[in-house]
Amino acid sequence: MTTIRAIYEKGVFRPTEPVDLPEGTAVVVDANQTESEIVRSARQRVFETLAHSYRGGELDAAERHNEHQP
């Protein structure tokens, strides 16, 4: 069995390195997210949350720093 690493984009699996298979070869894909994909997904969620806070007019976190000080 050969492992082929690929990225799924716009409905298509795109190999990340050259593949030595005849054109039209049928394959079975066993999708396992790599850790970097998991980290990238988590980072994207953080950025979306931060963007939502910024667009929502919430105060900058630095401005609110002292609210939680004893």
C-alpha positions as CSV (number, residue, x, y, z in Angstrom):
1,M,0.0,0.0,0.0
2,T,1.2,3.5,-0.9
3,T,0.6,6.6,1.3
4,I,-0.2,9.7,-0.7
5,R,-0.5,12.9,1.2
6,A,-2.9,15.4,-0.3
7,I,-4.9,18.6,0.5
8,Y,-8.6,18.8,0.0
9,E,-9.5,22.0,-1.8
10,K,-12.6,23.1,-3.6
11,G,-13.9,19.5,-3.7
12,V,-10.7,18.0,-5.1
13,F,-7.9,16.1,-3.4
14,R,-4.6,17.6,-4.5
15,P,-1.4,15.5,-3.9
16,T,1.3,17.5,-2.1
17,E,4.1,15.6,-3.9
18,P,4.4,13.7,-7.2
19,V,2.3,10.5,-7.5
20,D,3.5,7.4,-9.4
21,L,0.1,6.0,-10.5
22,P,-1.3,5.4,-14.0
23,E,-3.9,8.0,-15.0
24,G,-7.4,7.0,-14.1
25,T,-6.3,4.7,-11.2
26,A,-9.0,4.3,-8.6
27,V,-7.9,4.8,-5.0
28,V,-9.5,4.6,-1.6
29,V,-9.0,7.7,0.6
30,D,-8.6,7.2,4.4
31,A,-8.9,10.8,5.6
32,N,-6.7,11.5,8.7
33,Q,-6.2,15.2,9.6
34,T,-2.6,15.9,10.4
35,E,-1.8,17.9,13.5
36,S,-0.9,20.9,11.5
37,E,-4.4,20.9,9.9
38,I,-6.0,20.6,13.3
39,V,-3.8,23.6,14.6
40,R,-4.6,25.6,11.5
41,S,-8.4,24.9,12.0
42,A,-8.2,26.0,15.6
43,R,-6.2,29.1,14.7
44,Q,-8.9,30.0,12.1
45,R,-11.6,29.7,14.8
46,V,-9.7,32.0,17.1
47,F,-9.2,34.6,14.3
48,E,-12.9,34.4,13.5
49,T,-13.8,35.0,17.2
50,L,-11.4,37.9,17.4
51,A,-12.8,39.4,14.2
52,H,-16.3,39.0,15.5
53,S,-15.4,40.9,18.7
54,Y,-13.7,43.7,16.8
55,R,-16.6,44.1,14.3
56,G,-19.1,43.9,17.2
57,G,-17.6,47.1,18.7
58,E,-16.4,45.4,21.9
59,L,-13.5,47.1,23.7
60,D,-10.0,46.1,22.9
61,A,-8.7,43.5,25.4
62,A,-5.8,45.8,26.4
63,E,-8.3,48.5,27.4
64,R,-10.2,46.0,29.6
65,H,-7.0,44.6,31.3
66,N,-7.6,46.2,34.7
67,E,-11.2,45.0,35.0
68,H,-10.0,41.6,36.2
69,Q,-7.3,42.8,38.6
70,P,-7.8,42.3,42.3
